[in-house]
Amino acid sequence: QVAINETGNPLTTELVNLINPVAARQMLMIGITTTSFLFPFFWMLPGMSVTLIDKKEKIDTYRKWLSDVVNGNEQTQVTNREVPSAPFVLHRVSFLPGDPLISTLPYGYDFAILSSVVQQHFFHQNVELLRKIFHALLPGGRVVVREVLCAPESNSHYSNAVYSVNSLVETRGKPPYNFEEVKTALEQAGFIGVRLLNPETWMDGVIEAYKPLSAQL
């Protein structure tokens, strides 16, 4: 299983409402962990199409899981009410096997989302990845980064401290990030208007930024 059973988590729907992607028509999802948002996005935006990029083995697993769920062949935390019909879902999702850090991302999206992706990479790798996303977005396009953020030291909590230690272990020494560090990476990639959407909830940090309307293709 590839970290995809959170789809029925009420928190996921709450975060999608917070993100409020009302204008999105073509969405780029980076990483399997982002797919916990898939069904809530589809209910909110019935005309939206999604491209999911991740490594081939993860894509293959998720493609089968998604097909089984929407066809009623998979036991899952997702309730029947939350699962759209198979035709409603499957023709709207395309899969792009590859490593986002290496692969060229196709152009033409108005919205991109990453969830628990930034924490897996060093700072310079994140700038490179975000720059790829920048070039994949249309002018005025929006990117949302959902991460467990480390709070500023003066406001740090026990949960952040525990996460920081776990992050260093699980990501082989890659540092956990706070909002200012993610903001800097986004700005170095070319994004503007960087904003933390839920400043009171560091453990579910949601950051948005935009590609300038004046940006060259």
N, C-alpha and C positions, 0 to 999 in steps of 0.2 A: 504494500500500500504506500502511496506517495504523498502523504500529508494532504489528503483531499477530503477527509471526513468532517472538516469543520464547516462544510457547506450549510448545515442546518443550524449552526450556532447563531442565536439571536444577536450576539455581538456583531457578527458579520453583517447582518441586515442593518444594524444601527450604524456601523461604519459607512456602509454604502449610502445611507440617508445623509450622513454627515458630508461625504464626498460630493453627493448631489450632482451627478454627471449629466444634467438634463440636456445638454447640447450634443452629446457624443453620438456619433454615427459609425465611426470606424475605430475600434479600440485595439490597442496592442497590449497584450499581457506578457510580462517578462517573468518566467519561472512558474513551475507547477504550484508553488505555495500561494500564488496569486489567485488560483482558480477557486478558492473558497468564496470569492466574490461573484462567481459567474452567474449563478441562478438569481440572486438578488438584482444584479445588473440587468438581466434579461427581463425580469418582471417590471423594472422601472423603465426600461428602454426597449420596447418590443421591436423596434426597427433597427437595432444596433447589430453590427457584425463584429466578430472577434478573431484576432490572430494570436495564437499562443506559441511562444518560442521557448524551447528548453532542449536539453540534450535528448538524443533519439530514444534512449531506453526509457526515460521518464515520459516522453511524449507517447510512446507505444502503450505504456501502462495506463496513462491517463485516458487515452483515446478509448481503450477497452472499457475502463471504469465508467466513463461518461455514457457510452453506448448502453452498457448494462443498466445503469441507473435510470436513464430516461425511457428504457424499454421495460422497466420493472423487473429486471433479472438480478438485481443486486440488493442485499441487505445493507441499509445505510441509515445514518442518523437523520437524513433528509426526509421530511414527511412528504406524502403524496401531494399535499397542497403546495409545497415549495418547489416541486419538480415540474417544469413545463413539459409538454408532450414532446416526443422524439422529433417530429418534423419541425417543431418550433425551435429546437435547439441545434440539432445536428447540422442542418444546412447553413447555420449562421456561425459555426466555429471552423476555422481552418488552422492547420497545424504546421509549424515550421521547425523541423528538427535542426538543432544546431546549438552551439555555445554562443550566447548573446555577446560575450566578450570578443569573439573571433568572427562570427558570422556578420555579413552585411544585412542590415535590417531594411526591408522594403519601405518605400516612401508612400505617404498618403493618409496617415492617421491623424485624427483630431484629438485623440485622448490616449494616454499610455499610463499603465499602472505597474508598480513593482511592490511586492510584499515580501518582507524578510529576505531581500536580495542584497541590499547594500551591506548588511552586516557580514556577508560572506566574502567580501573583497577588501583589499587594501585601498587606501584613499585614491591613489593614482589610477587604480583599476576602475573605481567608481566614476571618476571623472571621464575616463574613456568610454565606459558603458553609457553614461548619461549623455555624452556627446553623440554617440550613435543614435540614441533615442531622439535627441534634438533634431538630427538630420532626417529622421523618419517621420517627424511630425510636420503637419501643414503649418504655415505661419499663423500665429495665434493659438496653436495647439497647446493642450494642457497635459502636464505630467503630475502624477500623484505617487508619492513614496510613503509606504506604510512600514514602519519599523518600530521595534522596541528601542526607544531612545534613552540614553543616559541623561538624567536631569543634571542641571548645573550643580556644582559641588555644594553650594550653600543650601540647595533644596533637595539634596539626594535622599533617597529612601532605601530601606533595607532591600526591597525587591530589586532596585536598580543595582545595588552592590552585588547581590547574588547573580543577577543576569550578567554583569560585567565579568565575573569570574567564569561563569559557564561559557560565555561567548569566547573568551580567550582560549578555553580548553577545546571547545567544539570547532572553532575556526582556525586552530593551529597558530594562535598568536595574533590573529587579525584583531585590531582594537574595536570595541563597541564605540558607537558614535553618539554625540549629542546633536541637538538641532543646529547649532551654529556650524558644526563640521559638515553636516549634510547640506546646509544652505550654501556653504562655500563651494562644495563640489558641484552643486547645481549651477551656481553662478559662473564657475570656471568653464562649465560645459556650454554656457551661453544663455541660460534661462534667466528670466526676470520675474519680479513679483513673488518672490519666495515667501511663503507664509505657513505657519504652523496652525492647522485647523482646530486642534483640540489641546490647547496649552496646558490644561489641567490634568491630562492623562498621559503621562510620559510612557507608560507601558504599552500604549496603543498610539504612538505618535503618527499623525497623518500630516504630511507636508505637501503643499501644492506649489507649482511654478508654471510659467508660461513661456512659450517661444514667441519672441516679439513679432508683431504683424509685419514689421519692416525687414525681417530676416530673409536672406537670400535662400533660394532652394538649394 
